[in-house]
Amino acid sequence: VDVRAYKLTEEHCKHFVDIFDVDRNGVITKAEFTNLVRFMIIVGFTQTEEGLQLTEDVEIAKGKDAVDDLLTILEQDRKSVQKIISLLPDDIFKELTSDAFVKSCHEKFVALDVETDGVLKPHELHTVVVELSEASPYAVTEEQCQRFTKIFDVRGDGVLHPDEFLDFARFLCVMSYLHTPEGKEASKDALTIMNDNRKIEDLITQMSNDRQCLKDIIPHLPDWLREDLISESFTIECLSYFQDLDKDGNGTLEPEELFPMVLCMSKASEQALDLEQCRRFTDVFDEQKTGVITLDQFVNFSRFLIIMGFLRSSQGSECAAASATATAAR
């Protein structure tokens, strides 16, 4: 470092020592000095051509993770926005439906439509994903652009049409508004619904993931729990609850009949839950893919809930660890 001696003060030296003084004793020990030398070597390496390339690769990897996180949030919040539109202030709603807003979105659409074919393909949305994620352009992949397109592709044809791009723009404006101090204050109910929607989505994802590993865990459960789960009293209790949920009495549970159960499990508000989510919840345990849950499937579902609850206990953690060890040894 090219620094004049008269510009270097004792305060500078103390600050330098403080950076590497892990023991916080005001001096640098031999071990701390070794780490200092390692640090300087690494810093020197990052200034070489190879080091600069490695640094760029790391930043690109971080950028890809940031894009994936963004896409996950968009996927969760995309549909929930439709549930809270009516709760937004009138002036926000009027702005989003004004001719000026529509015209502005159309101009942006035309600017992005490089191929001038009236639709936006995934690669044409690359700059949009880069702007939203604040990632390096090199970090955004074609696959991520396709995933982004799919979120707002209502027609399911792999591209965004002008009306779908307009919906996307409105979605961004609503999300931006909800995260301003004014939006947080004026739209508390809307934010609650969106947070509850995330709870429901997280519940469905967790149930689906846990369901897959259930068969590996059962052999490691304690005898008393396995006996209880196959007992007559447990089945009778499940039957009683099944009958309470089966409002039409047809012997199966349709997705809409699972509404109170999903609400109870997710601790969400009614406005946050929709029929499509109930269908996906049903699909987790609908092994025959009939669109409904039978009594046998409901009993297995109840067993699943009991087991998952047990695994969150200290004793259950040991069972989960034993299952993971056995699976890894295969």
Salt bridges, closest charged atoms under 4 A:
GLU10 OE2 - LYS14 NZ 3.83
ASP18 OD1 - ARG24 NH2 2.32
GLU59 OE2 - LYS62 NZ 3.98
ASP68 OD1 - ARG147 NH1 3.48
GLU75 OE2 - ARG147 NE 2.85
ASP77 OD2 - ARG198 NH2 2.95
GLU115 OE1 - LYS121 NZ 3.04
GLU115 OE2 - HIS123 NE2 2.94
ASP117 OD2 - LYS121 NZ 2.10
ASP157 OD2 - HIS161 NE2 2.68
ASP163 OD1 - ARG155 NH1 3.01
GLU164 OE2 - ARG155 NH1 3.42
GLU185 OE2 - LYS188 NZ 3.60
ASP196 OD1 - LYS199 NZ 3.62
GLU201 OE2 - ARG280 NH2 2.55
ASP216 OD1 - ARG330 NH1 3.24
ASP223 OD1 - ARG226 NH2 2.74
ASP274 OD2 - LYS83 NZ 3.11
GLU276 OE2 - LYS79 NZ 3.89
GLU276 OE2 - ARG280 NE 2.80
ASP283 OD1 - LYS289 NZ 3.13
GLU287 OE2 - ARG211 NH2 2.48
